[in-house]
Amino acid sequence: MQRSPLAPSTMPQPVPVAGVRYAVLEAGLRYRGRPDLLLIAFDDGTTVGGVFTRSTTAGHPVLWCRRILTGGSARAVIVNAGNANVFRGREGDEAVAKEARAVAGALGCAPESVFVASTGVIGQRLPVDEICARVPDLVAGLASEGLSEAASAIMTTDTFAKWAVAKATIDGREVTIAGIAKGSGMVAPDMATMLAFLVTDANLAAPVVQSLVASGADRSFNAITVDGDTSTSDSVLLFATGRAAHPAIDDPADSRLDAFRAALDDVMTELALMVVRDGEGASKLVTIRVSGAVDDGSARRIGLAIGNSPLVKTAIAGEDANWGRIIMAIGKAREPIENDALAISFGGHTVARDGGAVPDLDEEPVAAHLRGSEISIDVRVGRGSGDATVWTCDLTHGYIDINADYRS
């Protein structure tokens, strides 16, 4: 598959994280000639937090992870690409448990400390015996290097591997953050998006990890959309090995977390934006900023209504500044607005203000902006203090081509 034209020109140098090891291999679950199975193992004492899809048809791995997350500890996560293990009834639940037991037996830990994730086609039987048969090979191949390979192993329709890294300090001691994500289509997160796994050597209690990943996902993964469809498999997990030299943090409000929280948010936002940049068939990254709403939540809902609109997205693909479609999308959000204060700009060029069109508008600067690959839309919907930023992409015929042939 051709690499997205919006893919980053360079990627950060992968860095190891103390207490984290990776292994990938080609299991032939659906793809050939590429890894499709990933194991990440953690030192004993690792804490975990996570957020998952709120879909009522959530996949069997999500159901398992939701249940074991209450324990707050983790020793591994195993991930396969090509088969989502969704809507398979008892068989699907048993497959997840079998994976967890296989990994637990190989690592010498409890199955309830093994997280499981799957991504790919919905409704097909997971070849769990083939996965479990490869667990010993995965364990034998575990190494501290391998972040980029891990990112490659979880791809489905992705055109490039997605990873991000950062350094921060807690109480004057350096800590490392690294993360991988996959996602390209079926992206309209209702908690986070697709699959993302973040690791750090910070020494954090489980409630702190949970607070950090939930708030970070809300500011990043929950602010993107590709096609308006929420996956059955959305999962974001943050693992903290505790290997860094700073004193343990057990309060999410501890001010010593400020720099770490900012760095984690940056990593999560970077990963989320890479998902949008890899939107199926995308040719333009679109940043939508909404201001003047009654509160931030209302601004977010208006922004997502705009970002999810097929009419807005096809207009952007066609490089047409049809701001009437944005008016439509604002209205369908059914959020409080002040029509006489409404204003719309493309790339800083105002096309509507004070509730009406700009008279005698020179459209050439707007058209020039829309010919670019990164588009910004600013919308003011009133005089309130609520604001939000949402990221999306355009909708091209490439999206149809990819999804019409997805199972072939």
N, C-alpha and C positions, 0 to 999 in steps of 0.2 A: 504494500500500500504506500502511495506517495506521501512523503512527510508533509505535514501541514505547513502552508506558507507563513503561518503565524508562530511557528515553533521558535523558541529562543535560539539565537545564533550560537551562543555558548552556554555551557552548563557548568555549575560549580564543581570544584574538585571534591569527590566523595571523601569523607573523613570517617575513621572508625569511632565508635562510641564505646567506652569501657563497659563491659558486661553484656555486650550484644554481639552475636555471631549469626552469619547468614549462610544459606546453602540453596542453590537452585539446580534443577535438572529438567531434562526433556522427558516427560512421561507419556507423550503421545495421546493425551486426553481428547484433544481436538486438533491442535496445531501440529505441524511437522517442521522440523529444522529449527526449532526455537525452544527455549525453556518455558514451561507452563506450570511448574510446581515450585513453591517457595516455602522454606522453613526459616523462621527467625527464632533463635533460642536466647534466653536471658538468664543471667546469674540468679541464683537463689536470693530472695529478698526483693525482687522487682515488684513494684506497684503498678497498677493499671487504672485507667479511666477510659470511658468510651461513650460514644453517641451513635445511635442506629436509626435506620429508617422508621418512620411511623406508619408505613404502608400496612394495611390490614392483610396483605398477602405476602408478608415478609418471608424471606428464605429461611430454611432450616438452620444454616449457620448463624444467622442473626438471632434466632430464638435461643440457640445454645449460648451464644455470647452474652445475651441479655441476662440469662440466668446465672452464669458463673461470674459475671462482672461484680456481683454483690460481695464476692470474696475479697476483691481488691488486690489480688496477687496474680502474677503470671510467670510462667517459665517458657512459654513458646506460643507462636502463632503459625499455623500452616495455612497456605493459600493456594488455590488452584485457579487457573484461567481456562475458559472454554465451556464450562458447565456451571450454572448458577445454583444447582441443587435447591430448586424452588418448586413448591406445589407437588410434592411427592409423598405426602402423608407420612405414615409411620416409617416407611422405608427411608425417607429423607432424614428423619430424626435419627434413626439407627445408624445411618451412614456417617453423620457428624460424630456421634458418640464413638463409633469405631475408629475414626481418624484420631480423635482425642486420646483414646486408649492406646493406639499404636505409637503415637508420639510420646505419651507419658511413659510407656514401657521402655522405650529406647533412651529416654532422658532420666528415668528414675524419679518421676514426680507424679503428682495426682492428675488424673484426667481433667479435673475442674480447674487446673491452672494452665490448660492448653486451649487457646482461642483458635477458632476456625473461621475461614472466610472463603467464599467461592464467587466467581463472576463468570458470566457467559450466557448461554442459551437457557431460557426458563422452561421447566417442565420435563426435561429429559433426565433419565436415570443417571446418577453419578457413579462412575466406575470406581467405587470406593476400594475394592480389593486391589486394583492396580495402583491406587495411591498408597495404600498401606504397605504394599510390597516394596515400595521405593523409600519408605521412611528410613530404614537402616542406611541406605546410600546417602540420604540427605544428612543424617546425623554424622556420618563419617566425613562428609565434606564441609562441615561447619567451619567458618573462618571469620575473623574480625573484619576483613575487607569484603566488599561485595554489595555496597549500597546500590550502585548503578545496575548491576546484574539483577538484584532483587526487584528494582523498578521495572526492568524489562520483562521479568517472568510473570507479572500480573496483568499485562496488557491484553486487551481484546481488540476492539476496533481502534485503539490508540495508534497514532502514527509515530510517536516518540515516547521514550521513557521519561518519567517525571520524578525528579528528586530535588531536594533543597537541604541546605545545611546552614547552621549559624552557631556563633559562640556568644556567651553571655557570662555575667558574674552573679553569684549569689554569696552575699556576705564576704565579698572580696575574693572569692575563689572562682576560677574559670570552670564553666560547664559547657557541654556540647549538646547540640540539638541536631537531629537529622530526620528526614521524612521522605517517604515515597507515596505516590498516589497513582491511581489509574482512573480514567474516565474520558469519555468522548461523546457518547450519546446516552439517552435516557437520563438526562441530568436536569433535574429541577428539585434540588435537595429539600427535604423536609426534616432535617436535623444536621446533615453533613452531605457528603456526596460520594457516590460510588465507593471506592475503597481507598483508605489512606491510613498509613501506619507511621507513627512518629516515635522516635526513641531519644532518650536523654540519659546522661549519667547523673543527673541531679538527684539529691536525696530528699524525696518528697513523699509524704504520707498519702495513702490512697485517696482520701477526700480532697486533698489539694490537687492531685492529678485530675480527678474528675471535674473539679471546678474549672481548672485551666483548659481542659479540652472542650468542655461544653461552651464556655464563653468564647474561646477562640474559634470554634466551629461556627458559632452564630455570626461572628464578624467576617468570616471568610467563606467557608463552603456554603453556608446558608444564604450567601449574597450573590450566588452565581446561578445561571440557568443557560442551558443550551437549547432544549426543545420542549420544556414544560412538562416532561414526564419524570415522575419520581420512581427511582429504582426500588425493587424488592430487596436489594442487597446492600444498600448504603450503610457503610460502617466506617467510623474513624476511631482509631485506638491510639492512645498515648501510653508508652511504657517508660517508667523511670527506674533505672537499675540501682541508684543510690551509691554509685561508685565514686562520685565526686567528693572532694575533701571538705566541703562546707558542712556545718551543723545541720541536722535534720530540720525540715520545715513541716509543721503540722497544722498551720493556719492559713487558709487561702487568702486572708486579708493581710498577711505579713508583708510589710513594706520592703523586706529584703527580696521579694519576688518581682519587684517592679521591672527591673532590666530583663529578667528571664521571661516574664510575661510578654513584654514587647517583642523580644526575639522570637518567641514561640508564635506569636501572632503573625510576625513577618514570614516565617516559614510556612505557616498554614495558608496565608494569603497568596504567597508565591505559588504553592502547589495548586490552589484553587484556580488561579489565573491561568496556569498551564493547562488545566482541564478545559477552560473556555477556549484558549488558544488552539486546542486540539479538537474543538467541536466538529462533529462529523460534517464534512463538506465546507467548513467555515473558511471565509476569505477575509473577514474583518472582525477585529476585537472591538466591542462596543462598551463604553463606560457610561452608565446612566446615573446622574446625580440629581436627587430630588431634595428640594428645600421648601420651607414655608408650610410644612404639614403640621397637623395638630400634635403629633408626637413622632418619635423615631420609627415606631412600629408601623404607623400609617404610611410614612414615607417609604419604608421598605416594601410594603404591599403595593403601593403605586408603582414603584420602580420595577418590581417583578411583573406587574401587569403589562408594563411597557416592554420589558425584556422578553416576556413570553409570547407577545403578540406575533403571529405569523405575518400579519400585514406590515407591522413595523419592520420585522426582520427581513422580509423580502424587499421592502423599499430600500433598506440599507444595502442589501446585495445589489440592487439596481442603481445605487448611487442617486436616489431620488429623495430630495428633502421634502417629502410629503408629510408635513407636520400635522395635517389633519388626522393621520393615523395615530399619532401620539395623543392627540385630544381624545380620540375614541378610546384608546387604552386607559387613559387616566379615568375616564368616565366609567368604564366597566369595572374598575377596582371598587367602586361604590364607597370610597372614602370621603370624609369631609374635605371640601375644597372651597376656595373663594374665586369664583369665575372672573371677577373683575381684576384680580391680582395675578392671574395666570400668565406665565411667560415661558417661552421655549427658545433654546439656542442650540446650534450645531457648531462645535468647535469654537465656541466663543462668539459666534455670529448670531445675533438675535433675529428670529423670524416671526415671533409673536410676543406681544407684551401687553400688559394692562387689559388682558382678556380679549385681545383682538390681533389681527394681522399687522405687521409692520408695513406702513404705506410705502409704495415705491421702492420695495426691497430690491437691492442688487444681489441676485442669487449666485453670481459667479464665485465669490469667496466661499459660500456654503458648498457649492458644487465641487470646488477644489478640495475642500476638507473631506467630502464624502468619497473622493477618488482615492483617498489614502487607505491604509490598512488598519489604522487605529482611529476609531470614531468616538467622539464625546458628545453626549446629549445632556444638557442641563435643563431642568424643569423646575419652575417655581409654581407652587399650587396654592399659595396663600401667604398669610403673614405670621404663621406659627413658627415655633422653634424647632420642629421636627425635621430631621434630615437623614438621608441614607445614600449609600452608593451601592449600585448593583452592576454586575458585569454579565454580558451576554455576547453572542456572536450573530452574524447574519445567517440567513437561511437560503441555501443555494440548491441547485438540482443535485449536487453531490450528496446531500443528505438522503435524498430519495434513493440514489444509486446504491449507497452503502447499506441502507436498511431493507431495501427490496431484496437484496442478495445475502442477507445476514446469515441465513442457515445453510446456504449452498457452499 
